[in-house]
Amino acid sequence: IWRVLAEQLYQKNDEITVKQLGAAVGERRLGELKAHLKHVEKQAQTLQNKSHEWKQRRGLVPGENKNLKKLRLKQRKDTKRNEIYIKLE
């Protein structure tokens, strides 16, 4: 999940839907994916405590004009399309 979100961040793509994220990581059950996203959200809050190796394994490359200490997982619901959009900011 981190690698897909980091790729979106560094390619300057705005958002990805939960369905697209599930397809990218190979998780078809949205309930499972949402549970994983809660864990990712908690990890994002403590990025400054994570080791350099931990960040590299997840595709977060320090020094690419992104302040990794301030990264947060943002979710937005589109009620018209019945989609949830996710991005790292």
DSSP file with accessible surface (Angstrom, degrees, kcal/mol):
  #  RESIDUE AA STRUCTURE BP1 BP2  ACC     N-H-->O    O-->H-N    N-H-->O    O-->H-N    TCO  KAPPA ALPHA  PHI   PSI    X-CA   Y-CA   Z-CA
    1    1 A I     >        0   0   47      0, 0.0     4,-2.4     0, 0.0     5,-0.2   0.000 360.0 360.0 360.0 -44.5    0.0    0.0    0.0
    2    2 A W  H  >  +     0   0   14      1,-0.2     4,-3.0     2,-0.2     5,-0.2   0.907 360.0  52.2 -60.4 -42.8    2.8    2.4    0.9
    3    3 A R  H  > S+     0   0  174      2,-0.2     4,-2.3     1,-0.2    -1,-0.2   0.908 110.5  47.3 -62.5 -41.1    4.6    1.8   -2.4
    4    4 A V  H  > S+     0   0   24      2,-0.2     4,-2.1     1,-0.2    -1,-0.2   0.937 114.9  45.9 -66.3 -44.2    1.5    2.6   -4.4
    5    5 A L  H  X S+     0   0    1     -4,-2.4     4,-2.1     1,-0.2    83,-0.3   0.900 112.6  50.7 -66.8 -37.9    0.7    5.7   -2.4
    6    6 A A  H  X S+     0   0    1     -4,-3.0     4,-2.8    52,-0.3     5,-0.3   0.900 107.8  53.2 -66.1 -39.2    4.3    6.9   -2.6
    7    7 A E  H  X S+     0   0  104     -4,-2.3     4,-1.9    -5,-0.2     6,-0.3   0.921 109.4  48.7 -60.9 -43.2    4.3    6.4   -6.4
    8    8 A Q  H  <>S+     0   0   33     -4,-2.1     5,-2.0     1,-0.2    -1,-0.2   0.905 112.0  50.6 -61.6 -39.9    1.2    8.5   -6.7
    9    9 A L  H ><5S+     0   0   16     -4,-2.1     3,-1.0     1,-0.2    -2,-0.2   0.945 113.6  41.9 -64.4 -48.5    2.9   11.2   -4.5
   10   10 A Y  H 3<5S+     0   0   45     -4,-2.8    -1,-0.2     1,-0.3    -2,-0.2   0.749 112.6  53.1 -77.1 -22.7    6.2   11.3   -6.5
   11   11 A Q  T 3<5S-     0   0  110     -4,-1.9    -1,-0.3    -5,-0.3    -2,-0.2   0.397 111.0-123.2 -88.0   1.9    4.4   11.2   -9.9
   12   12 A K  T < 5 +     0   0  147     -3,-1.0     2,-0.4     1,-0.2    -3,-0.2   0.757  56.7 154.6  61.7  26.4    2.3   14.2   -8.7
   13   13 A N      < -     0   0   73     -5,-2.0    -1,-0.2    -6,-0.3    -2,-0.1  -0.715  38.7-141.9 -78.3 137.7   -0.9   12.3   -9.3
   14   14 A D        -     0   0  117     -2,-0.4     2,-0.3     1,-0.2    74,-0.2   0.994  61.4  -7.8 -68.6 -65.2   -3.5   13.7   -7.1
   15   15 A E        -     0   0   59     72,-0.1     2,-0.3    70,-0.0    72,-0.2  -0.872  47.4-153.8-136.2 163.8   -5.7   10.9   -5.8
   16   16 A I  E     -A   86   0A   9     70,-2.2    70,-3.0    -2,-0.3     2,-0.1  -0.986  26.6-121.3-135.8 142.5   -6.3    7.2   -6.2
   17   17 A T  E  >  -A   85   0A  12     -2,-0.3     4,-2.5    68,-0.2    68,-0.2  -0.450  24.2-115.3 -80.7 161.1   -9.6    5.4   -5.5
   18   18 A V  H  > S+     0   0    6     66,-1.9     4,-2.8     1,-0.2     5,-0.2   0.899 118.5  53.4 -61.4 -38.2   -9.9    2.6   -3.0
   19   19 A K  H  > S+     0   0  123     65,-0.2     4,-2.2     2,-0.2    -1,-0.2   0.914 109.4  47.3 -63.9 -42.1  -10.8    0.3   -5.8
   20   20 A Q  H  > S+     0   0  108      2,-0.2     4,-2.2     1,-0.2    -2,-0.2   0.907 112.4  50.0 -65.2 -41.2   -7.7    1.3   -7.8
   21   21 A L  H  X S+     0   0    0     -4,-2.5     4,-2.1     2,-0.2     6,-0.2   0.926 109.7  51.1 -62.6 -43.8   -5.5    0.9   -4.8
   22   22 A G  H  X>S+     0   0    4     -4,-2.8     5,-2.0     1,-0.2     4,-1.2   0.902 110.6  48.6 -60.3 -41.2   -7.0   -2.6   -4.1
   23   23 A A  H  <5S+     0   0   84     -4,-2.2    -1,-0.2     1,-0.2    -2,-0.2   0.900 111.3  50.8 -66.0 -38.0   -6.3   -3.6   -7.7
   24   24 A A  H  <5S+     0   0   62     -4,-2.2    -2,-0.2     1,-0.2    -1,-0.2   0.852 118.1  36.7 -70.0 -34.3   -2.7   -2.3   -7.5
   25   25 A V  H  <5S-     0   0   53     -4,-2.1    -1,-0.2     2,-0.2    -2,-0.2   0.500 112.1-114.2 -98.2  -5.5   -1.9   -4.2   -4.2
   26   26 A G  T  <5S+     0   0   63     -4,-1.2     2,-0.6     1,-0.2    -3,-0.2   0.731  70.5 133.7  83.1  22.3   -3.9   -7.3   -5.1
   27   27 A E      < +     0   0   38     -5,-2.0    -1,-0.2    -6,-0.2    -2,-0.2  -0.920  26.4 176.3-108.0 114.5   -6.6   -7.0   -2.4
   28   28 A R        +     0   0  232     -2,-0.6     2,-0.7    -3,-0.1    -1,-0.1   0.719  59.2  84.0 -89.1 -24.4  -10.1   -7.5   -3.7
   29   29 A R     >  -     0   0  155      1,-0.2     4,-1.9    -7,-0.1     3,-0.2  -0.732  62.3-161.3 -86.4 114.2  -11.9   -7.2   -0.4
   30   30 A L  H  > S+     0   0   68     -2,-0.7     4,-2.6     1,-0.2     5,-0.2   0.832  88.5  59.1 -65.3 -32.7  -12.6   -3.6    0.4
   31   31 A G  H  > S+     0   0   57      2,-0.2     4,-1.7     1,-0.2    -1,-0.2   0.918 107.5  46.2 -61.8 -43.0  -13.1   -4.2    4.1
   32   32 A E  H  > S+     0   0   85     -3,-0.2     4,-2.1     2,-0.2    -2,-0.2   0.909 112.4  51.0 -64.2 -42.8   -9.7   -5.7    4.4
   33   33 A L  H  X S+     0   0    1     -4,-1.9     4,-2.4     1,-0.2    -2,-0.2   0.911 108.1  51.6 -63.9 -41.3   -8.1   -2.8    2.5
   34   34 A K  H  X S+     0   0   97     -4,-2.6     4,-1.6     1,-0.2    -1,-0.2   0.882 108.2  52.2 -64.4 -35.9   -9.9   -0.2    4.7
   35   35 A A  H  X S+     0   0   57     -4,-1.7     4,-1.3     1,-0.2    -1,-0.2   0.916 110.3  48.3 -65.1 -41.6   -8.5   -2.0    7.8
   36   36 A H  H  X S+     0   0   87     -4,-2.1     4,-2.4     1,-0.2    -2,-0.2   0.877 106.9  57.2 -64.0 -37.9   -5.0   -1.8    6.3
   37   37 A L  H  X S+     0   0    2     -4,-2.4     4,-2.5     1,-0.2    -1,-0.2   0.852 101.1  56.1 -64.4 -33.4   -5.5    1.9    5.5
   38   38 A K  H  X S+     0   0  143     -4,-1.6     4,-1.8     2,-0.2    -1,-0.2   0.913 109.0  47.5 -62.8 -39.9   -6.2    2.6    9.1
   39   39 A H  H  X S+     0   0  106     -4,-1.3     4,-2.3     2,-0.2    -2,-0.2   0.920 111.0  50.6 -66.3 -42.3   -2.9    1.1   10.0
   40   40 A V  H  X S+     0   0    7     -4,-2.4     4,-2.4     1,-0.2    -2,-0.2   0.895 107.5  54.8 -62.3 -38.9   -1.1    3.1    7.2
   41   41 A E  H  X S+     0   0   73     -4,-2.5     4,-1.2     1,-0.2    -1,-0.2   0.920 108.6  47.7 -62.4 -41.1   -2.8    6.2    8.6
   42   42 A K  H  X S+     0   0  144     -4,-1.8     4,-0.6     1,-0.2     3,-0.3   0.899 111.1  51.2 -66.3 -39.3   -1.3    5.6   12.0
   43   43 A Q  H >< S+     0   0   26     -4,-2.3     3,-1.2     1,-0.2    -2,-0.2   0.886 104.6  57.5 -64.2 -38.2    2.1    4.9   10.5
   44   44 A A  H >< S+     0   0    1     -4,-2.4     3,-1.0     1,-0.3    -1,-0.2   0.819  99.5  59.5 -63.1 -29.6    2.0    8.2    8.6
   45   45 A Q  H 3< S+     0   0  100     -4,-1.2    -1,-0.3    -3,-0.3    -2,-0.2   0.713 111.6  39.5 -72.3 -18.8    1.5   10.1   11.8
   46   46 A T  T X< S+     0   0   47     -3,-1.2     3,-1.5    -4,-0.6     4,-0.4  -0.021  73.2 124.6-120.0  30.2    4.8    8.7   13.2
   47   47 A L  G X   +     0   0    1     -3,-1.0     3,-1.4     1,-0.3    -1,-0.1   0.834  68.4  64.1 -60.0 -32.4    7.0    8.9   10.0
   48   48 A Q  G 3  S+     0   0   91      1,-0.3    -1,-0.3    21,-0.3    21,-0.1   0.781 102.1  51.2 -66.4 -19.5    9.6   11.1   11.8
   49   49 A N  G <  S+     0   0  121     -3,-1.5    -1,-0.3    20,-0.1    -2,-0.2   0.540  90.5 100.4 -91.0  -7.6   10.3    8.1   14.1
   50   50 A K  S <  S-     0   0   58     -3,-1.4     2,-0.0    -4,-0.4    -3,-0.0  -0.517  76.7-111.3 -82.7 148.6   10.8    5.6   11.3
   51   51 A S     >  -     0   0   58     -2,-0.2     4,-2.1     1,-0.1     5,-0.2  -0.278  24.1-112.6 -73.3 162.6   14.2    4.5   10.2
   52   52 A H  H  > S+     0   0   91      1,-0.2     4,-2.4     2,-0.2     5,-0.2   0.895 119.3  52.6 -61.3 -40.1   15.6    5.4    6.8
   53   53 A E  H  > S+     0   0  112      2,-0.2     4,-2.4     1,-0.2    -1,-0.2   0.893 106.2  53.3 -64.4 -40.2   15.5    1.7    5.8
   54   54 A W  H  > S+     0   0   24      1,-0.2     4,-1.0     2,-0.2    -1,-0.2   0.934 111.2  46.6 -60.0 -44.9   11.8    1.5    6.7
   55   55 A K  H  <>S+     0   0   30     -4,-2.1     5,-2.7     1,-0.2     3,-0.3   0.902 111.3  51.2 -66.2 -39.9   11.0    4.5    4.5
   56   56 A Q  H ><5S+     0   0  114     -4,-2.4     3,-1.6     1,-0.2    -1,-0.2   0.904 105.4  55.5 -65.0 -41.1   13.1    3.1    1.6
   57   57 A R  H 3<5S+     0   0  134     -4,-2.4    -1,-0.2     1,-0.3    -2,-0.2   0.790 110.2  47.7 -61.5 -26.8   11.3   -0.3    1.7
   58   58 A R  T 3<5S-     0   0   57     -4,-1.0   -52,-0.3    -3,-0.3    -1,-0.3   0.329 120.9-106.3 -98.8   7.4    8.0    1.6    1.4
   59   59 A G  T < 5S+     0   0   27     -3,-1.6     2,-0.8     1,-0.2    -3,-0.2   0.615  73.4 138.8  82.9  11.7    9.1    3.8   -1.5
   60   60 A L      < -     0   0    0     -5,-2.7    -1,-0.2    -6,-0.2    -2,-0.2  -0.808  33.4-168.1 -93.2 109.3    9.4    7.0    0.5
   61   61 A V    >   -     0   0   61     -2,-0.8     3,-1.0    -3,-0.1     5,-0.2  -0.869  13.7-138.9-103.6 110.1   12.6    8.7   -0.8
   62   62 A P  T 3  S+     0   0   52      0, 0.0     5,-0.1     0, 0.0   -10,-0.0  -0.336  83.2  36.6 -63.4 147.1   13.7   11.6    1.4
   63   63 A G  T 3  S+     0   0   72      3,-0.6     2,-0.4     1,-0.1     4,-0.1   0.505  73.7 117.3  92.4   4.5   15.0   14.6   -0.5
   64   64 A E  S <  S-     0   0   91     -3,-1.0     3,-0.1     2,-0.2    -1,-0.1  -0.264 102.4 -84.6 -97.9  48.6   12.6   14.6   -3.4
   65   65 A N  S    S+     0   0  158     -2,-0.4     2,-0.4     1,-0.2    -1,-0.1   0.751 100.8 116.1  59.5  24.9   11.2   17.9   -2.5
   66   66 A K        -     0   0   64     -5,-0.2     2,-1.1     5,-0.0    -3,-0.6  -0.989  64.7-137.7-123.7 132.4    8.8   16.3    0.0
   67   67 A N    >   -     0   0   91     -2,-0.4     3,-1.3     1,-0.2     4,-0.2  -0.770  17.2-168.1 -87.2 102.7    8.8   16.9    3.7
   68   68 A L  G >  S+     0   0   10     -2,-1.1     3,-0.9     1,-0.3    -1,-0.2   0.734  80.0  67.0 -67.9 -21.1    8.3   13.3    4.9
   69   69 A K  G 3  S+     0   0  135      1,-0.2    -1,-0.3   -22,-0.1   -21,-0.3   0.780 104.7  43.9 -69.0 -23.7    7.7   14.5    8.5
   70   70 A K  G <  S+     0   0  154     -3,-1.3    -1,-0.2   -23,-0.1    -2,-0.2   0.300  81.4 127.6-105.9   9.0    4.5   16.2    7.4
   71   71 A L    <   +     0   0    5     -3,-0.9     2,-0.3    -4,-0.2   -24,-0.2  -0.458  32.6 176.6 -69.2 135.7    3.0   13.5    5.2
   72   72 A R        -     0   0   85     17,-2.4    17,-2.7    -2,-0.2     2,-0.6  -0.985  32.9-118.1-137.6 150.5   -0.5   12.5    6.0
   73   73 A L  E     -B   88   0A   8     -2,-0.3     2,-0.4    15,-0.2    15,-0.2  -0.793  34.0-164.7 -88.8 119.8   -3.0   10.1    4.5
   74   74 A K  E     -B   87   0A  96     13,-3.2    13,-1.9    -2,-0.6     2,-0.4  -0.903   5.4-166.8-110.4 136.6   -6.0   12.0    3.3
   75   75 A Q  E     -B   86   0A  94     -2,-0.4     2,-0.4    11,-0.2    11,-0.2  -0.961   4.4-175.9-123.0 141.5   -9.4   10.4    2.3
   76   76 A R  E     -B   85   0A 105      9,-2.5     9,-3.6    -2,-0.4     2,-0.4  -1.000  15.0-143.1-137.1 135.2  -12.2   12.1    0.5
   77   77 A K  E     -B   84   0A 158     -2,-0.4     2,-0.7     7,-0.2     7,-0.2  -0.838   3.2-160.3-101.0 134.8  -15.6   10.7   -0.3
   78   78 A D  E  >> -B   83   0A  30      5,-3.0     5,-1.8    -2,-0.4     4,-1.0  -0.930   6.9-173.1-109.9 102.3  -17.4   11.4   -3.5
   79   79 A T  T  45S+     0   0  128     -2,-0.7    -1,-0.1     1,-0.2     5,-0.0   0.799  80.1  58.6 -70.8 -27.0  -21.1   10.7   -2.8
   80   80 A K  T  45S+     0   0  196      1,-0.2    -1,-0.2    -3,-0.1    -2,-0.0   0.908 119.1  28.8 -67.4 -41.8  -22.1   11.1   -6.4
   81   81 A R  T  45S-     0   0  173      2,-0.1    -1,-0.2    -3,-0.1    -2,-0.2   0.469 103.5-128.0 -95.1  -7.1  -19.8    8.4   -7.7
   82   82 A N  T  <5 +     0   0  141     -4,-1.0     2,-0.3     1,-0.2    -3,-0.2   0.924  64.1 133.7  58.9  46.7  -19.9    6.4   -4.5
   83   83 A E  E   < - B   0  78A  42     -5,-1.8    -5,-3.0   -65,-0.0     2,-0.5  -0.912  51.4-142.9-124.9 153.7  -16.0    6.4   -4.4
   84   84 A I  E     - B   0  77A  29     -2,-0.3   -66,-1.9    -7,-0.2     2,-0.4  -0.978  19.2-155.7-115.3 127.0  -13.4    7.0   -1.7
   85   85 A Y  E     -AB  17  76A  26     -9,-3.6    -9,-2.5    -2,-0.5     2,-0.4  -0.827   9.0-168.1-105.9 142.5  -10.3    8.8   -2.9
   86   86 A I  E     +AB  16  75A   1    -70,-3.0   -70,-2.2    -2,-0.4     2,-0.3  -0.962  12.7 157.6-130.3 144.9   -7.0    8.6   -1.1
   87   87 A K  E     - B   0  74A  50    -13,-1.9   -13,-3.2    -2,-0.4     2,-0.5  -0.983  37.1-117.7-159.0 157.8   -3.7   10.4   -1.3
   88   88 A L  E       B   0  73A  11    -83,-0.3   -15,-0.2    -2,-0.3   -17,-0.1  -0.843 360.0 360.0 -93.9 134.7   -0.6   11.3    0.6
   89   89 A E              0   0   98    -17,-2.7   -17,-2.4    -2,-0.5   -80,-0.0  -0.975 360.0 360.0-125.4 360.0   -0.1   14.9    1.3
